[in-house]
Amino acid sequence: MKLFQDLFLTDYGSLSLIVILFMLVMAAWFVWFFMRKMNQKPGSK
């Protein structure tokens, strides 16, 4: 329980949670971006 208290109730826990969520969103965006680029026909924008 101390882990969740530190994660949600302290300043360093909140910043860590924000960084973790940002990294997950960024990873999902990169997957979407590169999958879209791989499925494009050559020469198209």
mmCIF entry with sequence, helices, sheets and N, C-alpha, C, O atoms, coordinates in Angstrom:
data_MODEL
# 
_entry.id   MODEL 
# 
_entity.id                         1 
_entity.type                       polymer 
_entity.pdbx_number_of_molecules   1 
# 
_entity_poly.entity_id                      1 
_entity_poly.type                           'polypeptide(L)' 
_entity_poly.nstd_linkage                   no 
_entity_poly.nstd_monomer                   no 
_entity_poly.pdbx_seq_one_letter_code       MKLFQDLFLTDYGSLSLIVILFMLVMAAWFVWFFMRKMNQKPGSK 
_entity_poly.pdbx_seq_one_letter_code_can   MKLFQDLFLTDYGSLSLIVILFMLVMAAWFVWFFMRKMNQKPGSK 
_entity_poly.pdbx_strand_id                 A 
# 
loop_
_entity_poly_seq.entity_id 
_entity_poly_seq.num 
_entity_poly_seq.mon_id 
_entity_poly_seq.hetero 
1 1  MET n 
1 2  LYS n 
1 3  LEU n 
1 4  PHE n 
1 5  GLN n 
1 6  ASP n 
1 7  LEU n 
1 8  PHE n 
1 9  LEU n 
1 10 THR n 
1 11 ASP n 
1 12 TYR n 
1 13 GLY n 
1 14 SER n 
1 15 LEU n 
1 16 SER n 
1 17 LEU n 
1 18 ILE n 
1 19 VAL n 
1 20 ILE n 
1 21 LEU n 
1 22 PHE n 
1 23 MET n 
1 24 LEU n 
1 25 VAL n 
1 26 MET n 
1 27 ALA n 
1 28 ALA n 
1 29 TRP n 
1 30 PHE n 
1 31 VAL n 
1 32 TRP n 
1 33 PHE n 
1 34 PHE n 
1 35 MET n 
1 36 ARG n 
1 37 LYS n 
1 38 MET n 
1 39 ASN n 
1 40 GLN n 
1 41 LYS n 
1 42 PRO n 
1 43 GLY n 
1 44 SER n 
1 45 LYS n 
# 
_struct_asym.id          A 
_struct_asym.entity_id   1 
# 
loop_
_struct_conf.conf_type_id 
_struct_conf.id 
_struct_conf.pdbx_PDB_helix_id 
_struct_conf.beg_label_comp_id 
_struct_conf.beg_label_asym_id 
_struct_conf.beg_label_seq_id 
_struct_conf.pdbx_beg_PDB_ins_code 
_struct_conf.end_label_comp_id 
_struct_conf.end_label_asym_id 
_struct_conf.end_label_seq_id 
_struct_conf.pdbx_end_PDB_ins_code 
_struct_conf.beg_auth_comp_id 
_struct_conf.beg_auth_asym_id 
_struct_conf.beg_auth_seq_id 
_struct_conf.end_auth_comp_id 
_struct_conf.end_auth_asym_id 
_struct_conf.end_auth_seq_id 
_struct_conf.pdbx_PDB_helix_class 
_struct_conf.details 
_struct_conf.pdbx_PDB_helix_length 
HELX_P HELX_P1 AA1 LYS A 2  ? LEU A 9  ? LYS A 2  LEU A 9  1 ? 8  
HELX_P HELX_P2 AA2 ASP A 11 ? MET A 38 ? ASP A 11 MET A 38 1 ? 28 
# 
_struct_conf_type.id          HELX_P 
_struct_conf_type.criteria    ? 
_struct_conf_type.reference   ? 
# 
loop_
_atom_site.group_PDB 
_atom_site.id 
_atom_site.type_symbol 
_atom_site.label_atom_id 
_atom_site.label_alt_id 
_atom_site.label_comp_id 
_atom_site.label_asym_id 
_atom_site.label_entity_id 
_atom_site.label_seq_id 
_atom_site.pdbx_PDB_ins_code 
_atom_site.Cartn_x 
_atom_site.Cartn_y 
_atom_site.Cartn_z 
_atom_site.occupancy 
_atom_site.B_iso_or_equiv 
_atom_site.pdbx_formal_charge 
_atom_site.auth_seq_id 
_atom_site.auth_comp_id 
_atom_site.auth_asym_id 
_atom_site.auth_atom_id 
_atom_site.pdbx_PDB_model_num 
ATOM 1   N N  . MET A 1 1  ? 0.809  -1.196 0.000   1.00 0.00 ? 1  MET A N  1 
ATOM 2   C CA . MET A 1 1  ? 0.000  0.000  0.000   1.00 0.00 ? 1  MET A CA 1 
ATOM 3   C C  . MET A 1 1  ? 0.859  1.270  0.000   1.00 0.00 ? 1  MET A C  1 
ATOM 4   O O  . MET A 1 1  ? 0.467  2.298  -0.553  1.00 0.00 ? 1  MET A O  1 
ATOM 5   N N  . LYS A 1 2  ? 2.027  1.181  0.625   1.00 0.00 ? 2  LYS A N  1 
ATOM 6   C CA . LYS A 1 2  ? 2.920  2.337  0.666   1.00 0.00 ? 2  LYS A CA 1 
ATOM 7   C C  . LYS A 1 2  ? 3.321  2.766  -0.747  1.00 0.00 ? 2  LYS A C  1 
ATOM 8   O O  . LYS A 1 2  ? 3.504  3.952  -1.021  1.00 0.00 ? 2  LYS A O  1 
ATOM 9   N N  . LEU A 1 3  ? 3.452  1.783  -1.634  1.00 0.00 ? 3  LEU A N  1 
ATOM 10  C CA . LEU A 1 3  ? 3.816  2.083  -3.020  1.00 0.00 ? 3  LEU A CA 1 
ATOM 11  C C  . LEU A 1 3  ? 2.781  2.990  -3.672  1.00 0.00 ? 3  LEU A C  1 
ATOM 12  O O  . LEU A 1 3  ? 3.137  3.989  -4.296  1.00 0.00 ? 3  LEU A O  1 
ATOM 13  N N  . PHE A 1 4  ? 1.507  2.650  -3.532  1.00 0.00 ? 4  PHE A N  1 
ATOM 14  C CA . PHE A 1 4  ? 0.454  3.458  -4.150  1.00 0.00 ? 4  PHE A CA 1 
ATOM 15  C C  . PHE A 1 4  ? 0.307  4.812  -3.469  1.00 0.00 ? 4  PHE A C  1 
ATOM 16  O O  . PHE A 1 4  ? -0.006 5.805  -4.125  1.00 0.00 ? 4  PHE A O  1 
ATOM 17  N N  . GLN A 1 5  ? 0.526  4.860  -2.177  1.00 0.00 ? 5  GLN A N  1 
ATOM 18  C CA . GLN A 1 5  ? 0.485  6.143  -1.479  1.00 0.00 ? 5  GLN A CA 1 
ATOM 19  C C  . GLN A 1 5  ? 1.597  7.056  -1.994  1.00 0.00 ? 5  GLN A C  1 
ATOM 20  O O  . GLN A 1 5  ? 1.369  8.242  -2.235  1.00 0.00 ? 5  GLN A O  1 
ATOM 21  N N  . ASP A 1 6  ? 2.789  6.509  -2.159  1.00 0.00 ? 6  ASP A N  1 
ATOM 22  C CA . ASP A 1 6  ? 3.890  7.311  -2.694  1.00 0.00 ? 6  ASP A CA 1 
ATOM 23  C C  . ASP A 1 6  ? 3.620  7.726  -4.132  1.00 0.00 ? 6  ASP A C  1 
ATOM 24  O O  . ASP A 1 6  ? 3.924  8.855  -4.519  1.00 0.00 ? 6  ASP A O  1 
ATOM 25  N N  . LEU A 1 7  ? 3.050  6.821  -4.930  1.00 0.00 ? 7  LEU A N  1 
ATOM 26  C CA . LEU A 1 7  ? 2.819  7.112  -6.340  1.00 0.00 ? 7  LEU A CA 1 
ATOM 27  C C  . LEU A 1 7  ? 1.780  8.209  -6.532  1.00 0.00 ? 7  LEU A C  1 
ATOM 28  O O  . LEU A 1 7  ? 1.961  9.086  -7.376  1.00 0.00 ? 7  LEU A O  1 
ATOM 29  N N  . PHE A 1 8  ? 0.709  8.175  -5.774  1.00 0.00 ? 8  PHE A N  1 
ATOM 30  C CA . PHE A 1 8  ? -0.391 9.119  -5.993  1.00 0.00 ? 8  PHE A CA 1 
ATOM 31  C C  . PHE A 1 8  ? -0.376 10.344 -5.092  1.00 0.00 ? 8  PHE A C  1 
ATOM 32  O O  . PHE A 1 8  ? -0.999 11.352 -5.428  1.00 0.00 ? 8  PHE A O  1 
ATOM 33  N N  . LEU A 1 9  ? 0.308  10.290 -3.968  1.00 0.00 ? 9  LEU A N  1 
ATOM 34  C CA . LEU A 1 9  ? 0.182  11.374 -2.994  1.00 0.00 ? 9  LEU A CA 1 
ATOM 35  C C  . LEU A 1 9  ? 1.436  12.226 -2.820  1.00 0.00 ? 9  LEU A C  1 
ATOM 36  O O  . LEU A 1 9  ? 1.405  13.211 -2.083  1.00 0.00 ? 9  LEU A O  1 
ATOM 37  N N  . THR A 1 10 ? 2.527  11.874 -3.475  1.00 0.00 ? 10 THR A N  1 
ATOM 38  C CA . THR A 1 10 ? 3.730  12.685 -3.341  1.00 0.00 ? 10 THR A CA 1 
ATOM 39  C C  . THR A 1 10 ? 4.034  13.386 -4.657  1.00 0.00 ? 10 THR A C  1 
ATOM 40  O O  . THR A 1 10 ? 3.536  12.993 -5.712  1.00 0.00 ? 10 THR A O  1 
ATOM 41  N N  . ASP A 1 11 ? 4.856  14.426 -4.585  1.00 0.00 ? 11 ASP A N  1 
ATOM 42  C CA . ASP A 1 11 ? 5.201  15.158 -5.797  1.00 0.00 ? 11 ASP A CA 1 
ATOM 43  C C  . ASP A 1 11 ? 6.049  14.318 -6.741  1.00 0.00 ? 11 ASP A C  1 
ATOM 44  O O  . ASP A 1 11 ? 5.827  14.343 -7.951  1.00 0.00 ? 11 ASP A O  1 
ATOM 45  N N  . TYR A 1 12 ? 7.005  13.582 -6.217  1.00 0.00 ? 12 TYR A N  1 
ATOM 46  C CA . TYR A 1 12 ? 7.834  12.750 -7.097  1.00 0.00 ? 12 TYR A CA 1 
ATOM 47  C C  . TYR A 1 12 ? 7.046  11.567 -7.653  1.00 0.00 ? 12 TYR A C  1 
ATOM 48  O O  . TYR A 1 12 ? 7.341  11.096 -8.751  1.00 0.00 ? 12 TYR A O  1 
ATOM 49  N N  . GLY A 1 13 ? 6.056  11.083 -6.920  1.00 0.00 ? 13 GLY A N  1 
ATOM 50  C CA . GLY A 1 13 ? 5.203  10.012 -7.431  1.00 0.00 ? 13 GLY A CA 1 
ATOM 51  C C  . GLY A 1 13 ? 4.318  10.507 -8.563  1.00 0.00 ? 13 GLY A C  1 
ATOM 52  O O  . GLY A 1 13 ? 4.134  9.813  -9.563  1.00 0.00 ? 13 GLY A O  1 
ATOM 53  N N  . SER A 1 14 ? 3.773  11.704 -8.405  1.00 0.00 ? 14 SER A N  1 
ATOM 54  C CA . SER A 1 14 ? 2.926  12.283 -9.450  1.00 0.00 ? 14 SER A CA 1 
ATOM 55  C C  . SER A 1 14 ? 3.725  12.530 -10.725 1.00 0.00 ? 14 SER A C  1 
ATOM 56  O O  . SER A 1 14 ? 3.247  12.251 -11.825 1.00 0.00 ? 14 SER A O  1 
ATOM 57  N N  . LEU A 1 15 ? 4.936  13.052 -10.580 1.00 0.00 ? 15 LEU A N  1 
ATOM 58  C CA . LEU A 1 15 ? 5.781  13.280 -11.755 1.00 0.00 ? 15 LEU A CA 1 
ATOM 59  C C  . LEU A 1 15 ? 6.161  11.956 -12.417 1.00 0.00 ? 15 LEU A C  1 
ATOM 60  O O  . LEU A 1 15 ? 6.210  11.870 -13.644 1.00 0.00 ? 15 LEU A O  1 
ATOM 61  N N  . SER A 1 16 ? 6.427  10.941 -11.627 1.00 0.00 ? 16 SER A N  1 
ATOM 62  C CA . SER A 1 16 ? 6.743  9.621  -12.183 1.00 0.00 ? 16 SER A CA 1 
ATOM 63  C C  . SER A 1 16 ? 5.551  9.067  -12.952 1.00 0.00 ? 16 SER A C  1 
ATOM 64  O O  . SER A 1 16 ? 5.717  8.507  -14.036 1.00 0.00 ? 16 SER A O  1 
ATOM 65  N N  . LEU A 1 17 ? 4.363  9.218  -12.405 1.00 0.00 ? 17 LEU A N  1 
ATOM 66  C CA . LEU A 1 17 ? 3.159  8.735  -13.071 1.00 0.00 ? 17 LEU A CA 1 
ATOM 67  C C  . LEU A 1 17 ? 2.932  9.475  -14.390 1.00 0.00 ? 17 LEU A C  1 
ATOM 68  O O  . LEU A 1 17 ? 2.552  8.865  -15.389 1.00 0.00 ? 17 LEU A O  1 
ATOM 69  N N  . ILE A 1 18 ? 3.163  10.770 -14.389 1.00 0.00 ? 18 ILE A N  1 
ATOM 70  C CA . ILE A 1 18 ? 3.015  11.560 -15.619 1.00 0.00 ? 18 ILE A CA 1 
ATOM 71  C C  . ILE A 1 18 ? 4.016  11.094 -16.670 1.00 0.00 ? 18 ILE A C  1 
ATOM 72  O O  . ILE A 1 18 ? 3.663  10.961 -17.842 1.00 0.00 ? 18 ILE A O  1 
ATOM 73  N N  . VAL A 1 19 ? 5.256  10.844 -16.268 1.00 0.00 ? 19 VAL A N  1 
ATOM 74  C CA . VAL A 1 19 ? 6.277  10.390 -17.213 1.00 0.00 ? 19 VAL A CA 1 
ATOM 75  C C  . VAL A 1 19 ? 5.927  9.013  -17.767 1.00 0.00 ? 19 VAL A C  1 
ATOM 76  O O  . VAL A 1 19 ? 6.077  8.776  -18.966 1.00 0.00 ? 19 VAL A O  1 
ATOM 77  N N  . ILE A 1 20 ? 5.468  8.112  -16.921 1.00 0.00 ? 20 ILE A N  1 
ATOM 78  C CA . ILE A 1 20 ? 5.080  6.775  -17.367 1.00 0.00 ? 20 ILE A CA 1 
ATOM 79  C C  . ILE A 1 20 ? 3.933  6.861  -18.362 1.00 0.00 ? 20 ILE A C  1 
ATOM 80  O O  . ILE A 1 20 ? 3.974  6.207  -19.404 1.00 0.00 ? 20 ILE A O  1 
ATOM 81  N N  . LEU A 1 21 ? 2.916  7.650  -18.065 1.00 0.00 ? 21 LEU A N  1 
ATOM 82  C CA . LEU A 1 21 ? 1.782  7.790  -18.973 1.00 0.00 ? 21 LEU A CA 1 
ATOM 83  C C  . LEU A 1 21 ? 2.204  8.439  -20.286 1.00 0.00 ? 21 LEU A C  1 
ATOM 84  O O  . LEU A 1 21 ? 1.741  8.037  -21.353 1.00 0.00 ? 21 LEU A O  1 
ATOM 85  N N  . PHE A 1 22 ? 3.077  9.437  -20.217 1.00 0.00 ? 22 PHE A N  1 
ATOM 86  C CA . PHE A 1 22 ? 3.565  10.091 -21.427 1.00 0.00 ? 22 PHE A CA 1 
ATOM 87  C C  . PHE A 1 22 ? 4.315  9.103  -22.316 1.00 0.00 ? 22 PHE A C  1 
ATOM 88  O O  . PHE A 1 22 ? 4.129  9.098  -23.533 1.00 0.00 ? 22 PHE A O  1 
ATOM 89  N N  . MET A 1 23 ? 5.155  8.273  -21.717 1.00 0.00 ? 23 MET A N  1 
ATOM 90  C CA . MET A 1 23 ? 5.916  7.288  -22.489 1.00 0.00 ? 23 MET A CA 1 
ATOM 91  C C  . MET A 1 23 ? 4.994  6.268  -23.150 1.00 0.00 ? 23 MET A C  1 
ATOM 92  O O  . MET A 1 23 ? 5.248  5.861  -24.284 1.00 0.00 ? 23 MET A O  1 
ATOM 93  N N  . LEU A 1 24 ? 3.940  5.850  -22.476 1.00 0.00 ? 24 LEU A N  1 
ATOM 94  C CA . LEU A 1 24 ? 2.991  4.904  -23.065 1.00 0.00 ? 24 LEU A CA 1 
ATOM 95  C C  . LEU A 1 24 ? 2.243  5.530  -24.236 1.00 0.00 ? 24 LEU A C  1 
ATOM 96  O O  . LEU A 1 24 ? 2.053  4.889  -25.271 1.00 0.00 ? 24 LEU A O  1 
ATOM 97  N N  . VAL A 1 25 ? 1.820  6.777  -24.074 1.00 0.00 ? 25 VAL A N  1 
ATOM 98  C CA . VAL A 1 25 ? 1.126  7.475  -25.160 1.00 0.00 ? 25 VAL A CA 1 
ATOM 99  C C  . VAL A 1 25 ? 2.074  7.685  -26.337 1.00 0.00 ? 25 VAL A C  1 
ATOM 100 O O  . VAL A 1 25 ? 1.675  7.508  -27.488 1.00 0.00 ? 25 VAL A O  1 
ATOM 101 N N  . MET A 1 26 ? 3.319  8.058  -26.066 1.00 0.00 ? 26 MET A N  1 
ATOM 102 C CA . MET A 1 26 ? 4.283  8.267  -27.129 1.00 0.00 ? 26 MET A CA 1 
ATOM 103 C C  . MET A 1 26 ? 4.578  6.960  -27.871 1.00 0.00 ? 26 MET A C  1 
ATOM 104 O O  . MET A 1 26 ? 4.707  6.965  -29.095 1.00 0.00 ? 26 MET A O  1 
ATOM 105 N N  . ALA A 1 27 ? 4.684  5.855  -27.156 1.00 0.00 ? 27 ALA A N  1 
ATOM 106 C CA . ALA A 1 27 ? 4.926  4.562  -27.791 1.00 0.00 ? 27 ALA A CA 1 
ATOM 107 C C  . ALA A 1 27 ? 3.755  4.182  -28.690 1.00 0.00 ? 27 ALA A C  1 
ATOM 108 O O  . ALA A 1 27 ? 3.966  3.698  -29.802 1.00 0.00 ? 27 ALA A O  1 
ATOM 109 N N  . ALA A 1 28 ? 2.528  4.395  -28.227 1.00 0.00 ? 28 ALA A N  1 
ATOM 110 C CA . ALA A 1 28 ? 1.346  4.094  -29.042 1.00 0.00 ? 28 ALA A CA 1 
ATOM 111 C C  . ALA A 1 28 ? 1.322  4.969  -30.287 1.00 0.00 ? 28 ALA A C  1 
ATOM 112 O O  . ALA A 1 28 ? 0.970  4.499  -31.368 1.00 0.00 ? 28 ALA A O  1 
ATOM 113 N N  . TRP A 1 29 ? 1.691  6.234  -30.144 1.00 0.00 ? 29 TRP A N  1 
ATOM 114 C CA . TRP A 1 29 ? 1.707  7.133  -31.300 1.00 0.00 ? 29 TRP A CA 1 
ATOM 115 C C  . TRP A 1 29 ? 2.746  6.678  -32.326 1.00 0.00 ? 29 TRP A C  1 
ATOM 116 O O  . TRP A 1 29 ? 2.473  6.687  -33.526 1.00 0.00 ? 29 TRP A O  1 
ATOM 117 N N  . PHE A 1 30 ? 3.944  6.276  -31.860 1.00 0.00 ? 30 PHE A N  1 
ATOM 118 C CA . PHE A 1 30 ? 4.981  5.809  -32.780 1.00 0.00 ? 30 PHE A CA 1 
ATOM 119 C C  . PHE A 1 30 ? 4.533  4.557  -33.519 1.00 0.00 ? 30 PHE A C  1 
ATOM 120 O O  . PHE A 1 30 ? 4.778  4.429  -34.718 1.00 0.00 ? 30 PHE A O  1 
ATOM 121 N N  . VAL A 1 31 ? 3.882  3.634  -32.825 1.00 0.00 ? 31 VAL A N  1 
ATOM 122 C CA . VAL A 1 31 ? 3.374  2.430  -33.487 1.00 0.00 ? 31 VAL A CA 1 
ATOM 123 C C  . VAL A 1 31 ? 2.373  2.823  -34.564 1.00 0.00 ? 31 VAL A C  1 
ATOM 124 O O  . VAL A 1 31 ? 2.459  2.341  -35.693 1.00 0.00 ? 31 VAL A O  1 
ATOM 125 N N  . TRP A 1 32 ? 1.431  3.689  -34.229 1.00 0.00 ? 32 TRP A N  1 
ATOM 126 C CA . TRP A 1 32 ? 0.439  4.134  -35.209 1.00 0.00 ? 32 TRP A CA 1 
ATOM 127 C C  . TRP A 1 32 ? 1.109  4.836  -36.396 1.00 0.00 ? 32 TRP A C  1 
ATOM 128 O O  . TRP A 1 32 ? 0.766  4.568  -37.548 1.00 0.00 ? 32 TRP A O  1 
ATOM 129 N N  . PHE A 1 33 ? 2.056  5.725  -36.120 1.00 0.00 ? 33 PHE A N  1 
ATOM 130 C CA . PHE A 1 33 ? 2.719  6.507  -37.161 1.00 0.00 ? 33 PHE A CA 1 
ATOM 131 C C  . PHE A 1 33 ? 3.496  5.607  -38.128 1.00 0.00 ? 33 PHE A C  1 
ATOM 132 O O  . PHE A 1 33 ? 3.370  5.738  -39.346 1.00 0.00 ? 33 PHE A O  1 
ATOM 133 N N  . PHE A 1 34 ? 4.296  4.695  -37.575 1.00 0.00 ? 34 PHE A N  1 
ATOM 134 C CA . PHE A 1 34 ? 5.110  3.842  -38.435 1.00 0.00 ? 34 PHE A CA 1 
ATOM 135 C C  . PHE A 1 34 ? 4.268  2.810  -39.172 1.00 0.00 ? 34 PHE A C  1 
ATOM 136 O O  . PHE A 1 34 ? 4.594  2.464  -40.308 1.00 0.00 ? 34 PHE A O  1 
ATOM 137 N N  . MET A 1 35 ? 3.213  2.314  -38.576 1.00 0.00 ? 35 MET A N  1 
ATOM 138 C CA . MET A 1 35 ? 2.319  1.391  -39.288 1.00 0.00 ? 35 MET A CA 1 
ATOM 139 C C  . MET A 1 35 ? 1.659  2.109  -40.458 1.00 0.00 ? 35 MET A C  1 
ATOM 140 O O  . MET A 1 35 ? 1.509  1.533  -41.536 1.00 0.00 ? 35 MET A O  1 
ATOM 141 N N  . ARG A 1 36 ? 1.267  3.358  -40.254 1.00 0.00 ? 36 ARG A N  1 
ATOM 142 C CA . ARG A 1 36 ? 0.662  4.138  -41.333 1.00 0.00 ? 36 ARG A CA 1 
ATOM 143 C C  . ARG A 1 36 ? 1.665  4.374  -42.455 1.00 0.00 ? 36 ARG A C  1 
ATOM 144 O O  . ARG A 1 36 ? 1.323  4.266  -43.633 1.00 0.00 ? 36 ARG A O  1 
ATOM 145 N N  . LYS A 1 37 ? 2.909  4.699  -42.087 1.00 0.00 ? 37 LYS A N  1 
ATOM 146 C CA . LYS A 1 37 ? 3.939  4.943  -43.093 1.00 0.00 ? 37 LYS A CA 1 
ATOM 147 C C  . LYS A 1 37 ? 4.280  3.660  -43.855 1.00 0.00 ? 37 LYS A C  1 
ATOM 148 O O  . LYS A 1 37 ? 4.521  3.711  -45.061 1.00 0.00 ? 37 LYS A O  1 
ATOM 149 N N  . MET A 1 38 ? 4.303  2.525  -43.181 1.00 0.00 ? 38 MET A N  1 
ATOM 150 C CA . MET A 1 38 ? 4.640  1.268  -43.852 1.00 0.00 ? 38 MET A CA 1 
ATOM 151 C C  . MET A 1 38 ? 3.549  0.843  -44.830 1.00 0.00 ? 38 MET A C  1 
ATOM 152 O O  . MET A 1 38 ? 3.839  0.155  -45.809 1.00 0.00 ? 38 MET A O  1 
ATOM 153 N N  . ASN A 1 39 ? 2.312  1.235  -44.585 1.00 0.00 ? 39 ASN A N  1 
ATOM 154 C CA . ASN A 1 39 ? 1.211  0.827  -45.444 1.00 0.00 ? 39 ASN A CA 1 
ATOM 155 C C  . ASN A 1 39 ? 0.969  1.780  -46.601 1.00 0.00 ? 39 ASN A C  1 
ATOM 156 O O  . ASN A 1 39 ? 0.115  1.510  -47.446 1.00 0.00 ? 39 ASN A O  1 
ATOM 157 N N  . GLN A 1 40 ? 1.701  2.894  -46.664 1.00 0.00 ? 40 GLN A N  1 
ATOM 158 C CA . GLN A 1 40 ? 1.547  3.827  -47.766 1.00 0.00 ? 40 GLN A CA 1 
ATOM 159 C C  . GLN A 1 40 ? 2.244  3.294  -49.021 1.00 0.00 ? 40 GLN A C  1 
ATOM 160 O O  . GLN A 1 40 ? 3.217  2.544  -48.945 1.00 0.00 ? 40 GLN A O  1 
ATOM 161 N N  . LYS A 1 41 ? 1.726  3.696  -50.151 1.00 0.00 ? 41 LYS A N  1 
ATOM 162 C CA . LYS A 1 41 ? 2.367  3.341  -51.411 1.00 0.00 ? 41 LYS A CA 1 
ATOM 163 C C  . LYS A 1 41 ? 3.599  4.228  -51.600 1.00 0.00 ? 41 LYS A C  1 
ATOM 164 O O  . LYS A 1 41 ? 3.601  5.378  -51.163 1.00 0.00 ? 41 LYS A O  1 
ATOM 165 N N  . PRO A 1 42 ? 4.631  3.716  -52.236 1.00 0.00 ? 42 PRO A N  1 
ATOM 166 C CA . PRO A 1 42 ? 5.839  4.532  -52.473 1.00 0.00 ? 42 PRO A CA 1 
ATOM 167 C C  . PRO A 1 42 ? 5.520  5.748  -53.349 1.00 0.00 ? 42 PRO A C  1 
ATOM 168 O O  . PRO A 1 42 ? 4.778  5.638  -54.325 1.00 0.00 ? 42 PRO A O  1 
ATOM 169 N N  . GLY A 1 43 ? 6.070  6.874  -53.005 1.00 0.00 ? 43 GLY A N  1 
ATOM 170 C CA . GLY A 1 43 ? 5.886  8.093  -53.770 1.00 0.00 ? 43 GLY A CA 1 
ATOM 171 C C  . GLY A 1 43 ? 4.702  8.926  -53.328 1.00 0.00 ? 43 GLY A C  1 
ATOM 172 O O  . GLY A 1 43 ? 4.563  10.068 -53.768 1.00 0.00 ? 43 GLY A O  1 
ATOM 173 N N  . SER A 1 44 ? 3.843  8.394  -52.471 1.00 0.00 ? 44 SER A N  1 
ATOM 174 C CA . SER A 1 44 ? 2.703  9.199  -51.996 1.00 0.00 ? 44 SER A CA 1 
ATOM 175 C C  . SER A 1 44 ? 3.094  9.910  -50.706 1.00 0.00 ? 44 SER A C  1 
ATOM 176 O O  . SER A 1 44 ? 3.959  9.449  -49.961 1.00 0.00 ? 44 SER A O  1 
ATOM 177 N N  . LYS A 1 45 ? 2.443  11.035 -50.460 1.00 0.00 ? 45 LYS A N  1 
ATOM 178 C CA . LYS A 1 45 ? 2.775  11.825 -49.277 1.00 0.00 ? 45 LYS A CA 1 
ATOM 179 C C  . LYS A 1 45 ? 2.006  11.368 -48.082 1.00 0.00 ? 45 LYS A C  1 
ATOM 180 O O  . LYS A 1 45 ? 2.164  11.926 -46.996 1.00 0.00 ? 45 LYS A O  1 
# 
